[in-house]
Amino acid sequence: MFYYHEYMKYEKVKMLSNSQFKRLIGIQPSTFLEMLEVLESSQVNTQRGRPSSLSLEDQLLMTLSYWREYRTLFHVAMSYGIHESTASRIIHKIENILIKSDKFHLPKKLPHGAGIDWNVVIVDATEMTIERPKKQKIFYSGKKKRHTIKAQLIIHYETMQIISLGLTHGSTHDFQLFKAQRKKQRYQAFMLIDKGYLGLNRLGIKCLMPFKASKKKPLTLLQKQINREISKRRIRIEHVNGKLKTFRILATRYRNRRKRMGLRLNLIAAIYNMELVKK
């Protein structure tokens, strides 16, 4: 089998500047070290079988590179001088260890502290394309004209921290997804929503939604101005979506098994929250 002469190693990558390091794998060097600490602590009492040919640092680097670039496992394995099945096992192992750590869980309460004296959250749904499944109808999105998985994000307006995530089939309406996820919400907050959540106020939830025009009732100038002001504030959640999708595993067509998509989305969201605190 042919391998590249120079494999990708952490010893070389760590010499990059902070901005170059982030461009390469999507996170800051300090976040990488925090993730490495979690992995090292989990390895203390689990030394079984033949040791891996890759160091723990290289295993984490490979996992992050896989999320960041989303190349095929064959290409990833070639870059690290290992077999394709070995690369798959390592990536799954790293993901399983990280998700068990409290550091990579989303907050169960709204942020509080100095300067945070009001609680407003923004709710929005985004769709991620998947390969055509066997049960095509439930995954087909009329909005995207393709098969998707829909993810609902709730972020805190002031801190831009991700508070909650929910996944469902692409054919599910945004409002139905919200009602399904509402049982898991343990906080009360004022919500900024879009027109996909029409009827949310009937559930007794305080929210602000843009005015909707009709053929017989066009929007007034005041209503248009209010809609613009709402859009200016809701754009924050679009920025968060963009940050998450710097990892191409969320931005391009998802090729892996769907049952692992939620785990990866939660890990990437938790990493986003970790880096947000450091700014």
Stockholm file with secondary structure:
# STOCKHOLM 1.0

chainA/1-279         MFYYHEYMKYEKVKMLSNSQFKRLIGIQPSTFLEMLEVLESSQVNTQRGRPSSLSLEDQLLMTLSYWREYRTLFHVAMSYGIHESTASRIIHKIENILIKSDKFHLPKKLPHGAGIDWNVVIVDATEMTIERPKKQKIFYSGKKKRHTIKAQLIIHYETMQIISLGLTHGSTHDFQLFKAQRKKQRYQAFMLIDKGYLGLNRLGIKCLMPFKASKKKPLTLLQKQINREISKRRIRIEHVNGKLKTFRILATRYRNRRKRMGLRLNLIAAIYNMELVKK
#=GR chainA/1-279 SS CCCCSSCCCHHHHTTSCHHHHHHHHSSCHHHHHHHHHHHHHHTTTCCCSSCCSSCHHHHHHHHHHHHHHCCCHHHHHHHHTSCHHHHHHHHHHHHHHHHHSGGGSCCSSCCCBTTBCCCEEEEEEEEEEBCCCSSHHHHEETTTTEEEEEEEEEEETTTCCEEEEEEEETTSCHHHHHHHHHTTCCCCCEEECCGGGTTGGGGTCCEECCCCCCSSSCCCHHHHHHHHHHHHHHHHHHHHHHHHTTSHHHHSCBCSCGGGHHHHHHHHHHHHHHHHHTC
#=GC SS_cons         CCCCSSCCCHHHHTTSCHHHHHHHHSSCHHHHHHHHHHHHHHTTTCCCSSCCSSCHHHHHHHHHHHHHHCCCHHHHHHHHTSCHHHHHHHHHHHHHHHHHSGGGSCCSSCCCBTTBCCCEEEEEEEEEEBCCCSSHHHHEETTTTEEEEEEEEEEETTTCCEEEEEEEETTSCHHHHHHHHHTTCCCCCEEECCGGGTTGGGGTCCEECCCCCCSSSCCCHHHHHHHHHHHHHHHHHHHHHHHHTTSHHHHSCBCSCGGGHHHHHHHHHHHHHHHHHTC
//
